[in-house]
Amino acid sequence: MNPSNPLDTVFFIQIPEDSEFSNQAFKIDPTIQIPVQKKVEESAGNFNPAEITTEQVLAGLLTVLAYDRKNPNLDYYRSIVTKVRPDIKTELCEAAILKTKNEDYDLAEEIFMSLHGLDPEDNAIVLNLALFLDQRAESYRRAGLFEDADAYDSDANTYYEQAMGAEPAIPDAFFNAGFFYLKQHKYREAKDAFDTFLALTCDTSDEDMGENGVYKKERAQEIINNIKNQNMDDVRFKNAYDLITAGEEEKGLDEIRMFLQNNPKVWNAWFILGWGLRKMGRFSEAKEAFLQAVKFGGEENAELYNELSLCYVEEKDFDEAEKCLKTAFALEPENTKIISNLGFLSMAKGKKQEARNYFQAVLEYDPNDVIAAGELLKLERNE
């Protein structure tokens, strides 16, 4: 996460009533200080209030709306922004979505936070912010930055909960939250979210739902059936995942083994068993659990093959590890964690140029991937 404080780039000044910014669209209150975004070359010592532009004022206002939620003048600042730029919400929303698609996450986050600060009661913005934070968490997790990923997941969870509490209800909030919970192996919460989505849309005709809406209903029902048929909303399943996540692997393994006694063909449960064993360094046992997961239906899960490859690497079986990673890559060709692991495997096999190619490919997808950048630097220094 970005450690810098965006508010450090803002100056607060009093703008005179006769300034260029105080025009027919809006009359400035000279008694309230206005935040102004400084230019790159400006500092507190050389800042010239007479040279400020409308864009600097708008940027400063949006920065404060985004990051200073306790400022006593927020309503006044919002009124300035919306009167000077009536279509600002649409403009910012389009810009944020574009930046997210281009994986310019830092700027996208600033825009989304400004949008939320501008209108915190707009639940469509809240849902879009949740989706963005969710996506950014995935990006950090692929890059191996797990603490940052967890932090963004926590923030995404907060906004998903807010979106699901909206009145009137937003069906898509529950649909998207369902997938968010699935990724965290919170199957009971996922099932509840998808159940609610179907309840909210049950009286809407297929014609009104449209092709995408019909697909969502069918997909939600498919996931609900899968969770129910495999008892993945069982409390032991959830406890196992939570305990292993919290570092209490032994307790988690006990829970998932008891679950497997009654549900021996649930591939997700074998995956969790393997994951817990792998975290404890019991690679041979973990490998067998992962192979069971493949056998019982996990053959389309890239993360399963990625985990299995780690076990083969520990056993020095590089050929099988490569097969697993190539399978994972075929399933998710843009997953930078898998590409990085292909790079590490190449290094283990002494193929430095091949490793360099993989790490460079990671940086093409994510220029901010510190692990890939660090490994490339090591390779250059060791030449």
LUMNU-826584 format. One record per residue (C-alpha): x, y, z. Coordinates in pm, whole numbers, plus 50000, padded with zeros to 5 digits. Each point is the difference from the previous one (the first is absolute). Last residue first. Example, Ala and Ser with C-alpha at 12.3 -4.5 7.8 and 13.67 -1.06 7.14 Angstrom:
BEGIN
pt X: 51367	Y: 49894	Z: 50714
pt X: 49863	Y: 49656	Z: 50066
***
This chain:
BEGIN
pt X: 52625	Y: 48741	Z: 48602
pt X: 49906	Y: 49991	Z: 50366
pt X: 49904	Y: 50369	Z: 50018
pt X: 49766	Y: 49973	Z: 49700
pt X: 49825	Y: 49691	Z: 50140
pt X: 49956	Y: 50169	Z: 50337
pt X: 49846	Y: 50306	Z: 49833
pt X: 49760	Y: 49779	Z: 49805
pt X: 49901	Y: 49830	Z: 50327
pt X: 49929	Y: 50334	Z: 50165
pt X: 49785	Y: 50122	Z: 49712
pt X: 49801	Y: 49676	Z: 50005
pt X: 49942	Y: 50034	Z: 50376
pt X: 49922	Y: 50372	Z: 49987
pt X: 49714	Y: 49966	Z: 49750
pt X: 49933	Y: 50367	Z: 49921
pt X: 50031	Y: 49962	Z: 49621
pt X: 49712	Y: 49747	Z: 50008
pt X: 49919	Y: 49818	Z: 49677
pt X: 50326	Y: 50095	Z: 49827
pt X: 50174	Y: 49953	Z: 50334
pt X: 49890	Y: 49637	Z: 50012
pt X: 50129	Y: 49944	Z: 49647
pt X: 50339	Y: 50136	Z: 50108
pt X: 50001	Y: 49745	Z: 50282
pt X: 49927	Y: 49719	Z: 49753
pt X: 50266	Y: 50110	Z: 49752
pt X: 50261	Y: 50029	Z: 50276
pt X: 49924	Y: 49645	Z: 50112
pt X: 50053	Y: 49874	Z: 49645
pt X: 50328	Y: 50190	Z: 49988
pt X: 50108	Y: 49851	Z: 50334
pt X: 49930	Y: 49636	Z: 49924
pt X: 50173	Y: 49841	Z: 50300
pt X: 49713	Y: 49761	Z: 50076
pt X: 49924	Y: 50183	Z: 50325
pt X: 50008	Y: 50326	Z: 49801
pt X: 49745	Y: 49860	Z: 49755
pt X: 49778	Y: 49899	Z: 50291
pt X: 50020	Y: 50351	Z: 50143
pt X: 49895	Y: 50142	Z: 49663
pt X: 49713	Y: 49756	Z: 49966
pt X: 49902	Y: 50109	Z: 50350
pt X: 49993	Y: 50360	Z: 49881
pt X: 49770	Y: 49905	Z: 49711
pt X: 49765	Y: 49826	Z: 50245
pt X: 49995	Y: 50303	Z: 50231
pt X: 49949	Y: 50226	Z: 49697
pt X: 49669	Y: 49837	Z: 49906
pt X: 49948	Y: 50119	Z: 49643
pt X: 49995	Y: 49655	Z: 49838
pt X: 49744	Y: 49860	Z: 50248
pt X: 49897	Y: 49648	Z: 49896
pt X: 50293	Y: 49946	Z: 49763
pt X: 50232	Y: 50145	Z: 50268
pt X: 49871	Y: 49750	Z: 50257
pt X: 50066	Y: 49714	Z: 49758
pt X: 50349	Y: 50137	Z: 49928
pt X: 50057	Y: 50030	Z: 50374
pt X: 49899	Y: 49640	Z: 50061
pt X: 50213	Y: 49865	Z: 49716
pt X: 50295	Y: 50207	Z: 50123
pt X: 49970	Y: 49854	Z: 50348
pt X: 49985	Y: 49651	Z: 49852
pt X: 50328	Y: 50063	Z: 49814
pt X: 50160	Y: 50171	Z: 50300
pt X: 49968	Y: 49703	Z: 50232
pt X: 50239	Y: 50145	Z: 50258
pt X: 49765	Y: 49882	Z: 50277
pt X: 49959	Y: 50360	Z: 50112
pt X: 49925	Y: 50095	Z: 49640
pt X: 49735	Y: 49728	Z: 49982
pt X: 49824	Y: 50147	Z: 50303
pt X: 50008	Y: 50350	Z: 49854
pt X: 49851	Y: 49866	Z: 49676
pt X: 49699	Y: 49866	Z: 50190
pt X: 49925	Y: 50351	Z: 50129
pt X: 50004	Y: 50140	Z: 49644
pt X: 49789	Y: 49710	Z: 49878
pt X: 49737	Y: 50076	Z: 50264
pt X: 50019	Y: 50374	Z: 49931
pt X: 49914	Y: 49938	Z: 49634
pt X: 49673	Y: 49822	Z: 50076
pt X: 49853	Y: 49811	Z: 49704
pt X: 50116	Y: 49656	Z: 50119
pt X: 49838	Y: 50047	Z: 50339
pt X: 49736	Y: 49732	Z: 49952
pt X: 50064	Y: 49702	Z: 50228
pt X: 50327	Y: 49878	Z: 49849
pt X: 50161	Y: 50344	Z: 50000
pt X: 49920	Y: 50040	Z: 50371
pt X: 50139	Y: 49651	Z: 50066
pt X: 50322	Y: 50108	Z: 49831
pt X: 50004	Y: 50306	Z: 50229
pt X: 49970	Y: 49777	Z: 50307
pt X: 50284	Y: 49777	Z: 49879
pt X: 50221	Y: 50302	Z: 49940
pt X: 49925	Y: 50137	Z: 50346
pt X: 50111	Y: 49674	Z: 50159
pt X: 50332	Y: 50017	Z: 49813
pt X: 50038	Y: 50372	Z: 50070
pt X: 49963	Y: 50002	Z: 50377
pt X: 50149	Y: 50350	Z: 50027
pt X: 49729	Y: 50127	Z: 50233
pt X: 49858	Y: 50231	Z: 49732
pt X: 49992	Y: 49700	Z: 49764
pt X: 49795	Y: 49801	Z: 50252
pt X: 49746	Y: 50281	Z: 50031
pt X: 49975	Y: 50040	Z: 49623
pt X: 49966	Y: 49627	Z: 49948
pt X: 49710	Y: 49977	Z: 50245
pt X: 49842	Y: 50309	Z: 49844
pt X: 50029	Y: 49842	Z: 49655
pt X: 49856	Y: 49672	Z: 50125
pt X: 49702	Y: 50198	Z: 50130
pt X: 49960	Y: 50179	Z: 49668
pt X: 49996	Y: 49664	Z: 49822
pt X: 49696	Y: 49876	Z: 50188
pt X: 49999	Y: 49623	Z: 49948
pt X: 50056	Y: 49882	Z: 50358
pt X: 49708	Y: 50193	Z: 50152
pt X: 49916	Y: 49831	Z: 50330
pt X: 50356	Y: 49919	Z: 50107
pt X: 50117	Y: 50299	Z: 49798
pt X: 49841	Y: 50242	Z: 50246
pt X: 50183	Y: 49833	Z: 50290
pt X: 50323	Y: 50036	Z: 49803
pt X: 49922	Y: 50367	Z: 49934
pt X: 49956	Y: 50075	Z: 50369
pt X: 50312	Y: 49816	Z: 50115
pt X: 50202	Y: 50173	Z: 49728
pt X: 49879	Y: 50338	Z: 50123
pt X: 50105	Y: 49921	Z: 50357
pt X: 50347	Y: 49900	Z: 49879
pt X: 50026	Y: 50301	Z: 49768
pt X: 49934	Y: 50273	Z: 50254
pt X: 50163	Y: 50271	Z: 49789
pt X: 49690	Y: 50221	Z: 49975
pt X: 49935	Y: 49890	Z: 49641
pt X: 50020	Y: 49638	Z: 50114
pt X: 49742	Y: 50071	Z: 50271
pt X: 49763	Y: 50189	Z: 49770
pt X: 50013	Y: 49733	Z: 49730
pt X: 49937	Y: 49715	Z: 50243
pt X: 49723	Y: 50188	Z: 50178
pt X: 49817	Y: 50060	Z: 49672
pt X: 50011	Y: 49633	Z: 49905
pt X: 49902	Y: 49897	Z: 50352
pt X: 49698	Y: 50230	Z: 49991
pt X: 49860	Y: 49830	Z: 49689
pt X: 49931	Y: 50246	Z: 49719
pt X: 50211	Y: 49780	Z: 49776
pt X: 49750	Y: 49717	Z: 50034
pt X: 50097	Y: 49872	Z: 49655
pt X: 49648	Y: 49998	Z: 49858
pt X: 49914	Y: 50323	Z: 50178
pt X: 50303	Y: 50196	Z: 49875
pt X: 49955	Y: 49865	Z: 49646
pt X: 49629	Y: 50077	Z: 49998
pt X: 50064	Y: 50358	Z: 50115
pt X: 50270	Y: 50041	Z: 49733
pt X: 49767	Y: 49880	Z: 49723
pt X: 49718	Y: 50222	Z: 50127
pt X: 50224	Y: 50307	Z: 49988
pt X: 50122	Y: 49909	Z: 49650
pt X: 49645	Y: 49959	Z: 49871
pt X: 49892	Y: 50333	Z: 50149
pt X: 50311	Y: 50175	Z: 49869
pt X: 49949	Y: 49857	Z: 49650
pt X: 49642	Y: 50127	Z: 49999
pt X: 50126	Y: 50347	Z: 50093
pt X: 50258	Y: 49995	Z: 49722
pt X: 49740	Y: 49902	Z: 49739
pt X: 49750	Y: 50260	Z: 50115
pt X: 49836	Y: 50019	Z: 50342
pt X: 49688	Y: 50167	Z: 49857
pt X: 49953	Y: 49726	Z: 49742
pt X: 50080	Y: 49731	Z: 50255
pt X: 49718	Y: 50135	Z: 50215
pt X: 50068	Y: 50155	Z: 50339
pt X: 49804	Y: 49841	Z: 50286
pt X: 50291	Y: 49780	Z: 50113
pt X: 50254	Y: 50285	Z: 49988
pt X: 50022	Y: 50093	Z: 50367
pt X: 49965	Y: 49640	Z: 50115
pt X: 50271	Y: 49889	Z: 49756
pt X: 50244	Y: 50262	Z: 50131
pt X: 49910	Y: 49906	Z: 50359
pt X: 50082	Y: 49635	Z: 49936
pt X: 50327	Y: 50107	Z: 49834
pt X: 50100	Y: 50198	Z: 50310
pt X: 49896	Y: 49724	Z: 50241
pt X: 50197	Y: 49743	Z: 49799
pt X: 50308	Y: 50218	Z: 50003
pt X: 49973	Y: 50056	Z: 50376
pt X: 49979	Y: 49623	Z: 50056
pt X: 50281	Y: 49940	Z: 49753
pt X: 50257	Y: 50228	Z: 50158
pt X: 50286	Y: 49849	Z: 49798
pt X: 50152	Y: 50347	Z: 49963
pt X: 49958	Y: 49992	Z: 49624
pt X: 49641	Y: 49888	Z: 50050
pt X: 49933	Y: 50297	Z: 50229
pt X: 50092	Y: 50248	Z: 49726
pt X: 49797	Y: 49798	Z: 49751
pt X: 49691	Y: 50036	Z: 50217
pt X: 50076	Y: 50369	Z: 50056
pt X: 49963	Y: 50047	Z: 49625
pt X: 49652	Y: 49845	Z: 49991
pt X: 49892	Y: 50168	Z: 50325
pt X: 50094	Y: 50349	Z: 49880
pt X: 49853	Y: 49916	Z: 49660
pt X: 49654	Y: 49971	Z: 50156
pt X: 50009	Y: 50358	Z: 50136
pt X: 49741	Y: 50034	Z: 50278
pt X: 49800	Y: 50321	Z: 50030
pt X: 50141	Y: 50076	Z: 50249
pt X: 50364	Y: 49900	Z: 50022
pt X: 50124	Y: 49747	Z: 50256
pt X: 50167	Y: 49785	Z: 49735
pt X: 50199	Y: 50304	Z: 49886
pt X: 50121	Y: 50065	Z: 50357
pt X: 50100	Y: 49637	Z: 50043
pt X: 50185	Y: 50010	Z: 49667
pt X: 50171	Y: 50320	Z: 50115
pt X: 50132	Y: 49846	Z: 50321
pt X: 50103	Y: 49679	Z: 49823
pt X: 50198	Y: 50201	Z: 49746
pt X: 50188	Y: 50172	Z: 50283
pt X: 50090	Y: 49665	Z: 50156
pt X: 50099	Y: 49859	Z: 49662
pt X: 50222	Y: 50305	Z: 49948
pt X: 50181	Y: 49933	Z: 50327
pt X: 50032	Y: 49628	Z: 49922
pt X: 50155	Y: 50078	Z: 49662
pt X: 50247	Y: 50242	Z: 50158
pt X: 50103	Y: 49732	Z: 50249
pt X: 50019	Y: 49738	Z: 49723
pt X: 50234	Y: 50181	Z: 49763
pt X: 50075	Y: 49688	Z: 49793
pt X: 49940	Y: 50174	Z: 49668
pt X: 49687	Y: 49796	Z: 49937
pt X: 49881	Y: 50105	Z: 50345
pt X: 50057	Y: 50368	Z: 49920
pt X: 49798	Y: 49977	Z: 49680
pt X: 49721	Y: 49808	Z: 50173
pt X: 49980	Y: 50271	Z: 50267
pt X: 49975	Y: 50259	Z: 49723
pt X: 49703	Y: 49817	Z: 49850
pt X: 49817	Y: 49990	Z: 50333
pt X: 50080	Y: 50366	Z: 50060
pt X: 49853	Y: 50082	Z: 49659
pt X: 49687	Y: 49791	Z: 50053
pt X: 49941	Y: 50161	Z: 50341
pt X: 50046	Y: 50348	Z: 49849
pt X: 49750	Y: 49915	Z: 49725
pt X: 49752	Y: 49886	Z: 50266
pt X: 50042	Y: 50321	Z: 50202
pt X: 49967	Y: 50211	Z: 49684
pt X: 49670	Y: 49828	Z: 49920
pt X: 49901	Y: 50060	Z: 50362
pt X: 50013	Y: 50378	Z: 49962
pt X: 49986	Y: 50116	Z: 50362
pt X: 50372	Y: 50083	Z: 50018
pt X: 49964	Y: 50257	Z: 49720
pt X: 50315	Y: 50206	Z: 49947
pt X: 50203	Y: 49792	Z: 50244
pt X: 49904	Y: 49684	Z: 49814
pt X: 50097	Y: 50153	Z: 49668
pt X: 50327	Y: 50129	Z: 50142
pt X: 50079	Y: 49653	Z: 50137
pt X: 49927	Y: 49851	Z: 49659
pt X: 50226	Y: 50255	Z: 49829
pt X: 50289	Y: 49944	Z: 50241
pt X: 49961	Y: 49623	Z: 49963
pt X: 50008	Y: 50022	Z: 49621
pt X: 50319	Y: 50208	Z: 50022
pt X: 50175	Y: 49737	Z: 50208
pt X: 49852	Y: 49709	Z: 49806
pt X: 50121	Y: 50090	Z: 49652
pt X: 49900	Y: 49649	Z: 49896
pt X: 49885	Y: 50124	Z: 49656
pt X: 49652	Y: 49864	Z: 50074
pt X: 50016	Y: 50173	Z: 50339
pt X: 50101	Y: 50330	Z: 49839
pt X: 49706	Y: 49975	Z: 49760
pt X: 49755	Y: 49924	Z: 50280
pt X: 50128	Y: 50295	Z: 50203
pt X: 49979	Y: 50238	Z: 49704
pt X: 49642	Y: 49901	Z: 49919
pt X: 49900	Y: 50046	Z: 50364
pt X: 50180	Y: 50334	Z: 50023
pt X: 49826	Y: 50143	Z: 49695
pt X: 49658	Y: 49875	Z: 50107
pt X: 50045	Y: 50143	Z: 50349
pt X: 50134	Y: 50334	Z: 49867
pt X: 49701	Y: 50074	Z: 49778
pt X: 49902	Y: 50318	Z: 50187
pt X: 50359	Y: 50140	Z: 50007
pt X: 50000	Y: 50343	Z: 50170
pt X: 49677	Y: 49932	Z: 50185
pt X: 50087	Y: 49642	Z: 50095
pt X: 50352	Y: 50087	Z: 50117
pt X: 49897	Y: 50305	Z: 50203
pt X: 49711	Y: 49819	Z: 50171
pt X: 50228	Y: 49714	Z: 50096
pt X: 50246	Y: 50244	Z: 50160
pt X: 49721	Y: 50155	Z: 50207
pt X: 49882	Y: 49659	Z: 50113
pt X: 50357	Y: 49904	Z: 50093
pt X: 50068	Y: 50312	Z: 50210
pt X: 50045	Y: 49836	Z: 50342
pt X: 50282	Y: 49771	Z: 49872
pt X: 49952	Y: 49660	Z: 50160
pt X: 50004	Y: 49804	Z: 49672
pt X: 50343	Y: 50130	Z: 49902
pt X: 50118	Y: 49756	Z: 49733
pt X: 49760	Y: 50003	Z: 49706
pt X: 49813	Y: 50325	Z: 50057
pt X: 50334	Y: 50168	Z: 50074
pt X: 50149	Y: 49872	Z: 49675
pt X: 49688	Y: 50099	Z: 49807
pt X: 50020	Y: 50359	Z: 50128
pt X: 50368	Y: 50025	Z: 49913
pt X: 49943	Y: 49869	Z: 49649
pt X: 49712	Y: 50245	Z: 49951
pt X: 50214	Y: 50290	Z: 50123
pt X: 50294	Y: 49903	Z: 49781
pt X: 49771	Y: 49961	Z: 49699
pt X: 49856	Y: 50348	Z: 50056
pt X: 50349	Y: 50145	Z: 49986
pt X: 50220	Y: 50161	Z: 50265
pt X: 50242	Y: 50271	Z: 49896
pt X: 49908	Y: 50270	Z: 50253
pt X: 50042	Y: 49753	Z: 50287
pt X: 50377	Y: 49975	Z: 49928
pt X: 50165	Y: 49699	Z: 50171
pt X: 50375	Y: 50052	Z: 50034
pt X: 50058	Y: 49919	Z: 50366
pt X: 49723	Y: 49744	Z: 50052
pt X: 50128	Y: 49807	Z: 49703
pt X: 49936	Y: 50012	Z: 49626
pt X: 50184	Y: 49825	Z: 49717
pt X: 49749	Y: 49718	Z: 49963
pt X: 49702	Y: 50234	Z: 50022
pt X: 49811	Y: 50023	Z: 50326
pt X: 49643	Y: 49882	Z: 50029
pt X: 49787	Y: 50270	Z: 50162
pt X: 49783	Y: 49952	Z: 50307
pt X: 49767	Y: 50296	Z: 50070
pt X: 49998	Y: 50195	Z: 50325
pt X: 49661	Y: 50124	Z: 50112
pt X: 49943	Y: 50372	Z: 50073
pt X: 50020	Y: 50103	Z: 49633
pt X: 49678	Y: 49811	Z: 49918
pt X: 50037	Y: 49946	Z: 49626
pt X: 49709	Y: 50073	Z: 49765
pt X: 49917	Y: 49725	Z: 49755
pt X: 49914	Y: 49968	Z: 49634
pt X: 50020	Y: 50378	Z: 49939
pt X: 50365	Y: 50009	Z: 50097
pt X: 50216	Y: 49957	Z: 50308
pt X: 50288	Y: 49813	Z: 49837
pt X: 50134	Y: 50312	Z: 49830
pt X: 50032	Y: 50171	Z: 50338
pt X: 49772	Y: 50291	Z: 50099
pt X: 49871	Y: 49832	Z: 50317
pt X: 50353	Y: 49940	Z: 50125
pt X: 50120	Y: 49640	Z: 50045
pt X: 50118	Y: 49908	Z: 50348
pt X: 50264	Y: 49729	Z: 49987
pt X: 50048	Y: 49639	Z: 50097
pt X: 50291	Y: 49825	Z: 49826
pt X: 49980	Y: 49639	Z: 49878
pt X: 50279	Y: 49759	Z: 49902
pt X: 50046	Y: 49875	Z: 50358
pt X: 49633	Y: 49894	Z: 49992
pt X: 50097	Y: 49708	Z: 49775
pt X: 50188	Y: 49839	Z: 50294
pt X: 50268	Y: 49761	Z: 49880
pt X: 50000	Y: 49634	Z: 50110
pt X: 49843	Y: 49862	Z: 49679
pt X: 49885	Y: 49646	Z: 50065
***
